[in-house]
Structure formats: structure tokens, C-alpha cells
Amino acid sequence: MNHMTFPEHLLKLRLENNLSQQAVADEIGIALRTYQYYERGQREPMLTTLIALADIYDLSLDELVCRSR
């Protein structure tokens, strides 16, 4: 089974919701460049940022980061 990475999932969620990178960055209170790093897998968000992203997409943290037990 092929699992999606967090950066891939972040991009997919944003595109499915017709949001720009700037719109997501503004919604969670971070710089555009910082958000771009997350989608490229160059940085990992802090827990508070992950929670904000999960809230935007109405997902649990596990769902957001593609984690299953």
C-alpha cells in the first residue's frame, strides 16, 4: 500500500479545497514562505500549526499527518 507523505497530503488538501498557499498561511498566521516549506517537505510545522491546519480541513491530527496505527 502506497502511503502519502505529509507534504503531499498538505498539497492535496489545499488543492481539493481550492485554497491558495497564501490563504492557508494567512488563516493559520504564518508567513507564506514558511507554509511553502511545509508543502515542499523542507520544514516540519510545530504542534500549534498542525492543530490549526487540522482545524482548517476538519481532520484529526492523525489524519492530517497520514498516521495510522
C-alpha contacts under 8 A as a table, 3 or more apart, distances in Angstrom:
res1	aa1	res2	aa2	distance
3	H	66	C	7.53
4	M	8	E	6.09
4	M	9	H	6.16
4	M	66	C	6.76
5	T	8	E	5.20
5	T	9	H	6.10
5	T	65	V	7.63
5	T	66	C	6.83
6	F	9	H	5.02
6	F	10	L	6.05
6	F	41	G	7.82
6	F	64	L	7.37
6	F	65	V	5.14
6	F	66	C	6.28
7	P	10	L	5.06
7	P	11	L	6.31
7	P	38	Y	6.11
7	P	39	E	4.47
7	P	40	R	6.05
7	P	41	G	5.40
8	E	11	L	5.24
8	E	12	K	6.18
8	E	39	E	6.83
9	H	12	K	4.97
9	H	13	L	6.05
9	H	64	L	7.44
9	H	65	V	7.61
9	H	66	C	7.47
10	L	13	L	5.26
10	L	14	R	6.22
10	L	38	Y	7.98
10	L	39	E	6.15
10	L	64	L	7.70
11	L	14	R	5.19
11	L	15	L	6.18
11	L	39	E	6.00
12	K	15	L	5.25
12	K	16	E	6.02
13	L	16	E	5.14
13	L	17	N	6.21
13	L	57	Y	7.36
14	R	17	N	5.24
14	R	18	N	6.23
14	R	19	L	5.34
14	R	20	S	7.12
14	R	21	Q	7.60
14	R	24	V	7.78
15	L	18	N	4.94
15	L	19	L	6.11
15	L	20	S	7.79
16	E	19	L	7.87
19	L	23	A	6.11
19	L	24	V	6.74
20	S	23	A	5.09
20	S	24	V	6.50
21	Q	24	V	5.32
21	Q	25	A	6.13
21	Q	32	L	6.68
21	Q	35	Y	6.96
21	Q	36	Q	7.09
22	Q	25	A	5.02
22	Q	26	D	5.99
22	Q	32	L	5.51
23	A	26	D	5.17
23	A	27	E	6.10
24	V	27	E	5.04
24	V	28	I	6.33
24	V	35	Y	7.86
25	A	28	I	5.43
25	A	29	G	5.90
25	A	30	I	5.10
25	A	31	A	5.97
25	A	32	L	5.42
25	A	34	T	7.99
25	A	35	Y	5.89
26	D	29	G	5.00
26	D	30	I	6.25
26	D	31	A	7.39
26	D	32	L	7.70
28	I	49	T	6.83
28	I	52	A	5.83
28	I	53	L	6.98
30	I	34	T	6.62
30	I	35	Y	7.00
31	A	34	T	5.25
31	A	35	Y	6.55
32	L	35	Y	5.19
32	L	36	Q	6.22
33	R	36	Q	4.95
33	R	37	Y	6.28
34	T	37	Y	5.15
34	T	38	Y	6.64
34	T	43	R	7.87
35	Y	38	Y	5.11
35	Y	39	E	6.58
36	Q	39	E	5.21
36	Q	40	R	6.23
37	Y	40	R	5.09
37	Y	41	G	6.01
37	Y	42	Q	4.91
37	Y	43	R	5.40
37	Y	44	E	7.96
38	Y	41	G	5.09
38	Y	42	Q	6.09
38	Y	43	R	5.28
38	Y	44	E	5.87
38	Y	45	P	6.80
39	E	42	Q	7.75
40	R	43	R	7.84
41	G	44	E	7.00
45	P	48	T	7.99
45	P	49	T	5.76
45	P	50	L	6.17
46	M	49	T	5.31
46	M	50	L	6.32
47	L	50	L	4.97
47	L	51	I	6.17
48	T	51	I	5.16
48	T	52	A	6.33
49	T	52	A	5.03
49	T	53	L	6.19
50	L	53	L	5.07
50	L	54	A	6.08
50	L	61	L	7.02
50	L	64	L	7.93
51	I	54	A	5.05
51	I	55	D	6.17
51	I	61	L	6.74
52	A	55	D	5.08
52	A	56	I	6.34
53	L	56	I	5.12
53	L	57	Y	6.49
53	L	64	L	7.85
54	A	57	Y	5.35
54	A	58	D	5.68
54	A	59	L	4.89
54	A	60	S	6.00
54	A	61	L	5.97
54	A	64	L	6.02
55	D	58	D	4.87
55	D	59	L	6.46
56	I	59	L	7.95
59	L	62	D	7.98
59	L	63	E	5.89
59	L	64	L	6.04
60	S	63	E	5.17
60	S	64	L	6.19
61	L	64	L	4.99
61	L	65	V	6.24
62	D	65	V	5.40
62	D	66	C	6.02
62	D	67	R	4.84
62	D	68	S	6.81
63	E	66	C	5.09
63	E	67	R	6.09
63	E	68	S	7.73
64	L	67	R	7.67
